[in-house]
Amino acid sequence: QVQLVESGGGLVQPGGSLTLSCAAFGSIFSIVGMRWFRHSPGSESELVAVSTSGGRINYTDSVKGRFTIFKDNAKNTVYLQMNNLKPEDTAVYHCNVVGNLTDAEVFDVWGKGTQVTVSS
């Protein structure tokens, strides 16, 4: 069983910064990918950033140059540093981690989400 613990959300003024974290706990053999999604009322869930074990990093266009995804592999933790936040970044942010429990067993787990509100 793998569980994710997210933290770092909150209320911030436009132009401000926040850093989200997502730590994976459990009997993890390896992690293949770590992703951040966001969901706001009335909108579809959006993939914000992805980081894979192979070194691939991608961002949705609206956050390029403002958000940075990075990992601490020793802690099985992924971060999302968010700078120059805009009101349209307001959403619940979820992390998603995919990996292996053993050579044959995979896991695909989601965090409960952390609220980010950008408002003056």
PyMOL CGO cylinders between C-alpha atoms (Angstrom):
from pymol import cmd
from pymol.cgo import CYLINDER

trace = [
    CYLINDER, 0.00, 0.00, 0.00, 1.36, 3.38, -1.01, 0.3, 1, 1, 1, 1, 1, 1,
    CYLINDER, 1.36, 3.38, -1.01, 0.01, 6.59, 0.43, 0.3, 1, 1, 1, 1, 1, 1,
    CYLINDER, 0.01, 6.59, 0.43, 0.69, 10.17, -0.57, 0.3, 1, 1, 1, 1, 1, 1,
    CYLINDER, 0.69, 10.17, -0.57, 0.88, 13.11, 1.80, 0.3, 1, 1, 1, 1, 1, 1,
    CYLINDER, 0.88, 13.11, 1.80, 0.53, 16.54, 0.24, 0.3, 1, 1, 1, 1, 1, 1,
    CYLINDER, 0.53, 16.54, 0.24, 1.21, 19.89, 1.79, 0.3, 1, 1, 1, 1, 1, 1,
    CYLINDER, 1.21, 19.89, 1.79, 1.99, 23.49, 0.95, 0.3, 1, 1, 1, 1, 1, 1,
    CYLINDER, 1.99, 23.49, 0.95, -1.28, 24.91, -0.32, 0.3, 1, 1, 1, 1, 1, 1,
    CYLINDER, -1.28, 24.91, -0.32, -2.78, 28.14, 0.94, 0.3, 1, 1, 1, 1, 1, 1,
    CYLINDER, -2.78, 28.14, 0.94, -3.87, 31.65, 0.14, 0.3, 1, 1, 1, 1, 1, 1,
    CYLINDER, -3.87, 31.65, 0.14, -1.45, 33.90, -1.69, 0.3, 1, 1, 1, 1, 1, 1,
    CYLINDER, -1.45, 33.90, -1.69, -1.68, 37.26, -3.44, 0.3, 1, 1, 1, 1, 1, 1,
    CYLINDER, -1.68, 37.26, -3.44, -1.21, 37.52, -7.20, 0.3, 1, 1, 1, 1, 1, 1,
    CYLINDER, -1.21, 37.52, -7.20, 2.49, 37.51, -8.00, 0.3, 1, 1, 1, 1, 1, 1,
    CYLINDER, 2.49, 37.51, -8.00, 3.28, 35.47, -4.92, 0.3, 1, 1, 1, 1, 1, 1,
    CYLINDER, 3.28, 35.47, -4.92, 4.85, 32.05, -4.58, 0.3, 1, 1, 1, 1, 1, 1,
    CYLINDER, 4.85, 32.05, -4.58, 4.03, 28.71, -3.04, 0.3, 1, 1, 1, 1, 1, 1,
    CYLINDER, 4.03, 28.71, -3.04, 5.77, 25.35, -3.00, 0.3, 1, 1, 1, 1, 1, 1,
    CYLINDER, 5.77, 25.35, -3.00, 3.69, 22.18, -2.85, 0.3, 1, 1, 1, 1, 1, 1,
    CYLINDER, 3.69, 22.18, -2.85, 5.13, 18.88, -1.71, 0.3, 1, 1, 1, 1, 1, 1,
    CYLINDER, 5.13, 18.88, -1.71, 3.94, 15.32, -2.11, 0.3, 1, 1, 1, 1, 1, 1,
    CYLINDER, 3.94, 15.32, -2.11, 5.64, 12.47, -0.26, 0.3, 1, 1, 1, 1, 1, 1,
    CYLINDER, 5.64, 12.47, -0.26, 5.04, 8.82, -1.07, 0.3, 1, 1, 1, 1, 1, 1,
    CYLINDER, 5.04, 8.82, -1.07, 5.10, 6.33, 1.78, 0.3, 1, 1, 1, 1, 1, 1,
    CYLINDER, 5.10, 6.33, 1.78, 5.03, 2.56, 1.59, 0.3, 1, 1, 1, 1, 1, 1,
    CYLINDER, 5.03, 2.56, 1.59, 6.95, -0.44, 0.32, 0.3, 1, 1, 1, 1, 1, 1,
    CYLINDER, 6.95, -0.44, 0.32, 8.05, 1.21, -2.89, 0.3, 1, 1, 1, 1, 1, 1,
    CYLINDER, 8.05, 1.21, -2.89, 10.41, -0.64, -5.19, 0.3, 1, 1, 1, 1, 1, 1,
    CYLINDER, 10.41, -0.64, -5.19, 10.72, 2.13, -7.74, 0.3, 1, 1, 1, 1, 1, 1,
    CYLINDER, 10.72, 2.13, -7.74, 8.91, 5.23, -8.98, 0.3, 1, 1, 1, 1, 1, 1,
    CYLINDER, 8.91, 5.23, -8.98, 8.26, 5.68, -12.69, 0.3, 1, 1, 1, 1, 1, 1,
    CYLINDER, 8.26, 5.68, -12.69, 6.55, 9.05, -12.75, 0.3, 1, 1, 1, 1, 1, 1,
    CYLINDER, 6.55, 9.05, -12.75, 5.31, 11.82, -10.51, 0.3, 1, 1, 1, 1, 1, 1,
    CYLINDER, 5.31, 11.82, -10.51, 2.72, 14.32, -11.72, 0.3, 1, 1, 1, 1, 1, 1,
    CYLINDER, 2.72, 14.32, -11.72, 0.76, 17.30, -10.51, 0.3, 1, 1, 1, 1, 1, 1,
    CYLINDER, 0.76, 17.30, -10.51, -2.82, 17.90, -11.64, 0.3, 1, 1, 1, 1, 1, 1,
    CYLINDER, -2.82, 17.90, -11.64, -5.20, 20.67, -10.74, 0.3, 1, 1, 1, 1, 1, 1,
    CYLINDER, -5.20, 20.67, -10.74, -8.93, 20.98, -10.75, 0.3, 1, 1, 1, 1, 1, 1,
    CYLINDER, -8.93, 20.98, -10.75, -11.07, 24.05, -10.34, 0.3, 1, 1, 1, 1, 1, 1,
    CYLINDER, -11.07, 24.05, -10.34, -14.88, 24.20, -10.19, 0.3, 1, 1, 1, 1, 1, 1,
    CYLINDER, -14.88, 24.20, -10.19, -16.44, 24.02, -13.62, 0.3, 1, 1, 1, 1, 1, 1,
    CYLINDER, -16.44, 24.02, -13.62, -13.23, 22.95, -15.29, 0.3, 1, 1, 1, 1, 1, 1,
    CYLINDER, -13.23, 22.95, -15.29, -11.71, 19.68, -16.37, 0.3, 1, 1, 1, 1, 1, 1,
    CYLINDER, -11.71, 19.68, -16.37, -8.79, 18.29, -14.42, 0.3, 1, 1, 1, 1, 1, 1,
    CYLINDER, -8.79, 18.29, -14.42, -5.58, 19.62, -15.93, 0.3, 1, 1, 1, 1, 1, 1,
    CYLINDER, -5.58, 19.62, -15.93, -2.16, 18.02, -15.99, 0.3, 1, 1, 1, 1, 1, 1,
    CYLINDER, -2.16, 18.02, -15.99, 0.16, 20.74, -14.74, 0.3, 1, 1, 1, 1, 1, 1,
    CYLINDER, 0.16, 20.74, -14.74, 3.58, 19.10, -14.62, 0.3, 1, 1, 1, 1, 1, 1,
    CYLINDER, 3.58, 19.10, -14.62, 5.18, 15.70, -14.93, 0.3, 1, 1, 1, 1, 1, 1,
    CYLINDER, 5.18, 15.70, -14.93, 8.57, 14.31, -13.99, 0.3, 1, 1, 1, 1, 1, 1,
    CYLINDER, 8.57, 14.31, -13.99, 9.61, 10.79, -14.95, 0.3, 1, 1, 1, 1, 1, 1,
    CYLINDER, 9.61, 10.79, -14.95, 12.36, 8.53, -13.75, 0.3, 1, 1, 1, 1, 1, 1,
    CYLINDER, 12.36, 8.53, -13.75, 13.89, 8.85, -17.20, 0.3, 1, 1, 1, 1, 1, 1,
    CYLINDER, 13.89, 8.85, -17.20, 14.37, 12.56, -16.70, 0.3, 1, 1, 1, 1, 1, 1,
    CYLINDER, 14.37, 12.56, -16.70, 11.48, 13.82, -18.81, 0.3, 1, 1, 1, 1, 1, 1,
    CYLINDER, 11.48, 13.82, -18.81, 9.85, 16.97, -17.50, 0.3, 1, 1, 1, 1, 1, 1,
    CYLINDER, 9.85, 16.97, -17.50, 6.83, 18.63, -19.08, 0.3, 1, 1, 1, 1, 1, 1,
    CYLINDER, 6.83, 18.63, -19.08, 4.54, 21.48, -18.18, 0.3, 1, 1, 1, 1, 1, 1,
    CYLINDER, 4.54, 21.48, -18.18, 1.23, 22.69, -19.43, 0.3, 1, 1, 1, 1, 1, 1,
    CYLINDER, 1.23, 22.69, -19.43, 1.70, 25.86, -21.47, 0.3, 1, 1, 1, 1, 1, 1,
    CYLINDER, 1.70, 25.86, -21.47, 0.00, 28.17, -18.99, 0.3, 1, 1, 1, 1, 1, 1,
    CYLINDER, 0.00, 28.17, -18.99, 2.59, 27.51, -16.27, 0.3, 1, 1, 1, 1, 1, 1,
    CYLINDER, 2.59, 27.51, -16.27, 5.80, 27.33, -18.30, 0.3, 1, 1, 1, 1, 1, 1,
    CYLINDER, 5.80, 27.33, -18.30, 8.39, 29.71, -16.94, 0.3, 1, 1, 1, 1, 1, 1,
    CYLINDER, 8.39, 29.71, -16.94, 6.51, 30.08, -13.65, 0.3, 1, 1, 1, 1, 1, 1,
    CYLINDER, 6.51, 30.08, -13.65, 6.26, 26.56, -12.18, 0.3, 1, 1, 1, 1, 1, 1,
    CYLINDER, 6.26, 26.56, -12.18, 9.06, 24.09, -11.53, 0.3, 1, 1, 1, 1, 1, 1,
    CYLINDER, 9.06, 24.09, -11.53, 8.65, 20.41, -10.70, 0.3, 1, 1, 1, 1, 1, 1,
    CYLINDER, 8.65, 20.41, -10.70, 11.52, 18.73, -8.92, 0.3, 1, 1, 1, 1, 1, 1,
    CYLINDER, 11.52, 18.73, -8.92, 12.07, 15.61, -6.85, 0.3, 1, 1, 1, 1, 1, 1,
    CYLINDER, 12.07, 15.61, -6.85, 13.99, 14.30, -3.88, 0.3, 1, 1, 1, 1, 1, 1,
    CYLINDER, 13.99, 14.30, -3.88, 14.40, 10.68, -4.90, 0.3, 1, 1, 1, 1, 1, 1,
    CYLINDER, 14.40, 10.68, -4.90, 15.82, 9.66, -1.53, 0.3, 1, 1, 1, 1, 1, 1,
    CYLINDER, 15.82, 9.66, -1.53, 12.61, 10.85, 0.13, 0.3, 1, 1, 1, 1, 1, 1,
    CYLINDER, 12.61, 10.85, 0.13, 10.22, 9.74, -2.64, 0.3, 1, 1, 1, 1, 1, 1,
    CYLINDER, 10.22, 9.74, -2.64, 8.97, 13.30, -2.67, 0.3, 1, 1, 1, 1, 1, 1,
    CYLINDER, 8.97, 13.30, -2.67, 7.95, 15.56, -5.53, 0.3, 1, 1, 1, 1, 1, 1,
    CYLINDER, 7.95, 15.56, -5.53, 7.63, 19.32, -5.27, 0.3, 1, 1, 1, 1, 1, 1,
    CYLINDER, 7.63, 19.32, -5.27, 5.93, 21.96, -7.33, 0.3, 1, 1, 1, 1, 1, 1,
    CYLINDER, 5.93, 21.96, -7.33, 7.43, 25.40, -6.94, 0.3, 1, 1, 1, 1, 1, 1,
    CYLINDER, 7.43, 25.40, -6.94, 4.96, 28.00, -8.16, 0.3, 1, 1, 1, 1, 1, 1,
    CYLINDER, 4.96, 28.00, -8.16, 6.09, 31.55, -8.80, 0.3, 1, 1, 1, 1, 1, 1,
    CYLINDER, 6.09, 31.55, -8.80, 4.27, 34.61, -10.11, 0.3, 1, 1, 1, 1, 1, 1,
    CYLINDER, 4.27, 34.61, -10.11, 0.95, 33.04, -9.24, 0.3, 1, 1, 1, 1, 1, 1,
    CYLINDER, 0.95, 33.04, -9.24, -2.16, 34.27, -11.00, 0.3, 1, 1, 1, 1, 1, 1,
    CYLINDER, -2.16, 34.27, -11.00, -5.82, 34.12, -9.98, 0.3, 1, 1, 1, 1, 1, 1,
    CYLINDER, -5.82, 34.12, -9.98, -6.39, 31.54, -12.72, 0.3, 1, 1, 1, 1, 1, 1,
    CYLINDER, -6.39, 31.54, -12.72, -3.99, 29.21, -10.88, 0.3, 1, 1, 1, 1, 1, 1,
    CYLINDER, -3.99, 29.21, -10.88, -6.59, 28.86, -8.14, 0.3, 1, 1, 1, 1, 1, 1,
    CYLINDER, -6.59, 28.86, -8.14, -7.49, 25.17, -7.89, 0.3, 1, 1, 1, 1, 1, 1,
    CYLINDER, -7.49, 25.17, -7.89, -7.14, 22.02, -5.86, 0.3, 1, 1, 1, 1, 1, 1,
    CYLINDER, -7.14, 22.02, -5.86, -3.78, 20.51, -6.71, 0.3, 1, 1, 1, 1, 1, 1,
    CYLINDER, -3.78, 20.51, -6.71, -3.37, 16.74, -6.63, 0.3, 1, 1, 1, 1, 1, 1,
    CYLINDER, -3.37, 16.74, -6.63, -0.24, 14.71, -7.02, 0.3, 1, 1, 1, 1, 1, 1,
    CYLINDER, -0.24, 14.71, -7.02, -0.17, 11.36, -8.75, 0.3, 1, 1, 1, 1, 1, 1,
    CYLINDER, -0.17, 11.36, -8.75, 2.62, 8.82, -8.41, 0.3, 1, 1, 1, 1, 1, 1,
    CYLINDER, 2.62, 8.82, -8.41, 3.10, 5.71, -10.54, 0.3, 1, 1, 1, 1, 1, 1,
    CYLINDER, 3.10, 5.71, -10.54, 5.64, 3.04, -9.77, 0.3, 1, 1, 1, 1, 1, 1,
    CYLINDER, 5.64, 3.04, -9.77, 6.41, -0.52, -8.82, 0.3, 1, 1, 1, 1, 1, 1,
    CYLINDER, 6.41, -0.52, -8.82, 5.87, -2.35, -5.56, 0.3, 1, 1, 1, 1, 1, 1,
    CYLINDER, 5.87, -2.35, -5.56, 7.82, -5.34, -6.89, 0.3, 1, 1, 1, 1, 1, 1,
    CYLINDER, 7.82, -5.34, -6.89, 9.11, -6.42, -10.28, 0.3, 1, 1, 1, 1, 1, 1,
    CYLINDER, 9.11, -6.42, -10.28, 5.57, -7.41, -11.23, 0.3, 1, 1, 1, 1, 1, 1,
    CYLINDER, 5.57, -7.41, -11.23, 3.26, -5.20, -9.18, 0.3, 1, 1, 1, 1, 1, 1,
    CYLINDER, 3.26, -5.20, -9.18, 2.55, -1.61, -10.12, 0.3, 1, 1, 1, 1, 1, 1,
    CYLINDER, 2.55, -1.61, -10.12, 0.87, 1.16, -8.19, 0.3, 1, 1, 1, 1, 1, 1,
    CYLINDER, 0.87, 1.16, -8.19, -0.90, 4.31, -9.31, 0.3, 1, 1, 1, 1, 1, 1,
    CYLINDER, -0.90, 4.31, -9.31, -1.97, 6.49, -6.41, 0.3, 1, 1, 1, 1, 1, 1,
    CYLINDER, -1.97, 6.49, -6.41, -3.44, 9.94, -5.93, 0.3, 1, 1, 1, 1, 1, 1,
    CYLINDER, -3.44, 9.94, -5.93, -3.14, 12.44, -3.15, 0.3, 1, 1, 1, 1, 1, 1,
    CYLINDER, -3.14, 12.44, -3.15, -6.21, 13.97, -1.52, 0.3, 1, 1, 1, 1, 1, 1,
    CYLINDER, -6.21, 13.97, -1.52, -5.36, 17.39, -2.87, 0.3, 1, 1, 1, 1, 1, 1,
    CYLINDER, -5.36, 17.39, -2.87, -4.30, 20.72, -1.47, 0.3, 1, 1, 1, 1, 1, 1,
    CYLINDER, -4.30, 20.72, -1.47, -6.13, 23.99, -2.11, 0.3, 1, 1, 1, 1, 1, 1,
    CYLINDER, -6.13, 23.99, -2.11, -4.27, 26.86, -3.73, 0.3, 1, 1, 1, 1, 1, 1,
    CYLINDER, -4.27, 26.86, -3.73, -6.10, 30.19, -3.78, 0.3, 1, 1, 1, 1, 1, 1,
    CYLINDER, -6.10, 30.19, -3.78, -4.63, 33.22, -5.52, 0.3, 1, 1, 1, 1, 1, 1,
    CYLINDER, -4.63, 33.22, -5.52, -6.49, 36.36, -4.58, 0.3, 1, 1, 1, 1, 1, 1,
    CYLINDER, -6.49, 36.36, -4.58, -5.90, 39.90, -3.43, 0.3, 1, 1, 1, 1, 1, 1,
]
cmd.load_cgo(trace, "trace")
